[in-house]
Amino acid sequence: MKEKVLKRNNVNVIGESEQVILFAHGFGCDQHAWQYVVGSFTSDYKVVLFDYTGSGKSDISQYDKVKYNSLDGYVQDLLDVCDALELSKVVFVGHSVSSMVGLLAANKRPELFAKLIFIGPSPRYLNTEDYTGGFEEKDLEGLFEFMDSNYLGWSGAMAPAIMGNPDRPELGEFLTGSFCSNDPDIARDFARATFFADNRADLSNATVDSLTLQCADDIIAPTSVGHYVQQHMPGNTLVLMNATGHCPHISEPAETISLIKNYLLFN
């Protein structure tokens, strides 16, 4: 089982420190999205990186459309990696949808996690009468129509918008390349599992302390969502970043590193 999981999820471990920090990538990405931050943690932590099944260099033959039609499949990937490496009291760092994957995993197995660090989390992307997630249903319908008809075109249009920082087009190109390297069918499945999830009720069940890093001008997770998470999740600390866009670990790694280390030092 251990070797199967390590191969399936392309697990990589750097360093031999006792304290583990595990980085979980967001939609359309893989573990290489963390390349600008991990080096700052390898001297003090055992760093664990992995790819969700169907992403990056995971074993795509293990992808199961039914298993991964909701976030539960990705939660199981995370728990499997922790069990395969016999981890406990992990510092979890999740970007975007991985924030909710980490929350669900910690609610299920709190003993595995010491701290949860969320970068651009969103418990629900769809707006409701009393909640602003950032998207109307017609927005998502259009998004999926575009994905279905022209995935590469969708990637080329959406990735730079998600990244933000239009004055630095190389950042959008980096994310576009990541999106385009994914299997279109699996990417659409992951997008649906992400954008139609509603994890608002899960926030109040949290027992592990957490940090939310919230960027300005984030089209995926607006500032109102960061405040919602902080208000509804016990033990959550909200920090508003100077970084803009949805991927500060790529666009502003120094600020991201500093805020994570500062939180871990004083909490």
FENTANOR-V630186 format. One record per residue. RES is the residue in one small letter. OMEGA is omega in whole degrees, -180 to 180 (999 if undefined). Layout:
res = <RES:RES>
omega = <OMEGA:OMEGA>
//
This chain:
res = <m:k:e:k:v:l:k:r:n:n:v:n:v:i:g:e:s:e:q:v:i:l:f:a:h:g:f:g:c:d:q:h:a:w:q:y:v:v:g:s:f:t:s:d:y:k:v:v:l:f:d:y:t:g:s:g:k:s:d:i:s:q:y:d:k:v:k:y:n:s:l:d:g:y:v:q:d:l:l:d:v:c:d:a:l:e:l:s:k:v:v:f:v:g:h:s:v:s:s:m:v:g:l:l:a:a:n:k:r:p:e:l:f:a:k:l:i:f:i:g:p:s:p:r:y:l:n:t:e:d:y:t:g:g:f:e:e:k:d:l:e:g:l:f:e:f:m:d:s:n:y:l:g:w:s:g:a:m:a:p:a:i:m:g:n:p:d:r:p:e:l:g:e:f:l:t:g:s:f:c:s:n:d:p:d:i:a:r:d:f:a:r:a:t:f:f:a:d:n:r:a:d:l:s:n:a:t:v:d:s:l:t:l:q:c:a:d:d:i:i:a:p:t:s:v:g:h:y:v:q:q:h:m:p:g:n:t:l:v:l:m:n:a:t:g:h:c:p:h:i:s:e:p:a:e:t:i:s:l:i:k:n:y:l:l:f:n>
omega = <-178:-177:178:180:-179:178:-177:-175:175:-175:176:-180:-179:178:-174:180:-179:-179:-178:169:-174:-179:-179:-174:179:179:175:-175:171:-173:-180:176:-177:-171:-178:-178:-170:-178:-180:-177:-172:-180:-177:-175:163:-175:178:177:178:174:172:179:-177:180:173:-179:173:177:-174:179:180:-180:-179:-175:180:-178:-173:177:173:-179:-179:179:179:173:180:175:-178:180:178:179:178:-179:-179:180:180:-177:171:179:-178:166:-176:176:-177:177:172:-176:179:175:180:174:178:178:-179:178:-179:176:-179:-176:-174:-178:-179:-168:175:179:174:178:-176:175:-180:-177:171:178:177:-177:-179:174:169:-178:-176:-176:178:179:177:-176:167:-178:180:176:-179:177:178:179:-177:174:178:178:-177:-175:-174:-175:-179:177:176:-180:-178:179:-172:-175:178:179:178:-180:-174:179:-176:177:178:-173:179:178:177:178:177:-178:177:179:178:179:-174:-179:-178:173:-175:-178:179:179:179:177:-178:179:180:178:-179:-168:178:177:174:-176:-179:-178:-179:-178:-175:-180:-175:176:180:179:-172:177:171:173:-174:177:169:175:179:-176:-179:-179:-179:-176:180:179:177:178:179:179:-178:-177:-173:-176:179:175:-179:175:180:174:177:-175:169:-180:177:-178:-173:-173:-176:177:176:-175:-179:-176:-178:179:180:179:-177:-178:177:-178:180:179:-178:-180:-173:-179:999>
//
